[in-house]
């Protein structure tokens, strides 16, 4: 069964890669990037592209810090002769 906008299914072979079971993803099902998220939904495995969230993207999602930072009494370390 396929839904609107979906590619039809394709039978693929499973194989072993060391202790892991693996599958080659046919070119028509390739995902962008080099990481994916895999999860189980009942008897199905769902593989979807992993969103790449950079530091600037993440920082844009957090709330601004409204509180004052506390004063910290942290004097510099005295130089020490190590020779």
C-alpha positions in Angstrom: 0.0 0.0 0.0 1.3 3.4 -0.9 0.1 6.9 0.0 0.1 10.1 -2.0 3.6 11.3 -2.5 5.2 8.1 -1.4 7.5 5.9 -3.5 6.3 2.3 -3.8 8.0 -0.3 -1.6 11.0 -2.2 -2.9 12.3 -5.6 -1.7 15.9 -5.4 -0.4 18.3 -8.0 1.0 19.5 -7.9 4.6 23.1 -8.8 5.4 25.5 -9.0 8.3 28.1 -6.3 8.9 30.1 -7.7 11.9 27.5 -8.3 14.6 25.0 -5.8 13.1 22.2 -6.5 10.6 22.4 -4.1 7.7 20.6 -3.1 4.5 21.8 -1.2 1.5 19.5 1.7 0.7 18.6 1.9 -3.0 19.5 5.2 -4.7 15.9 6.2 -5.1 15.5 6.1 -1.3 18.8 7.9 -0.4 18.7 10.3 2.6 20.6 13.6 2.7 23.7 13.9 5.0 25.6 11.1 6.7 23.4 10.4 9.8 19.8 9.2 10.2 17.4 8.5 13.0 16.0 5.0 13.3 13.1 3.9 15.4 10.8 1.0 15.7 7.0 1.4 15.2 5.5 -2.0 16.0 7.0 -4.4 13.4 8.3 -1.6 11.2 11.6 0.2 11.2 11.4 3.9 10.3 14.6 5.6 9.1 14.5 9.4 8.6 17.2 12.1 8.0 18.8 13.4 11.2 18.3 17.2 11.5 21.6 19.0 11.7 21.3 21.6 14.4 24.2 23.9 14.6 25.2 26.0 17.6 23.7 29.2 16.2 20.4 27.4 15.3 20.2 26.0 18.9 21.1 29.4 20.5 18.3 31.0 18.5 15.8 28.7 20.2 16.7 29.4 23.9 15.2 32.2 26.0 17.4 35.2 26.8 19.0 35.2 30.2 17.2 37.9 32.3 19.0 37.5 35.6 22.2 39.2 36.8 25.2 37.0 36.9 26.6 36.7 40.4 30.0 38.2 41.3 32.6 35.6 41.6 35.6 36.1 43.8 38.2 34.2 41.7 41.6 35.9 42.0 44.3 35.0 39.4 46.6 32.1 40.4 50.0 33.3 41.6 52.9 32.4 39.2 54.9 29.4 40.3 58.4 28.4 39.3 58.2 24.8 38.0 61.9 24.4 37.0 
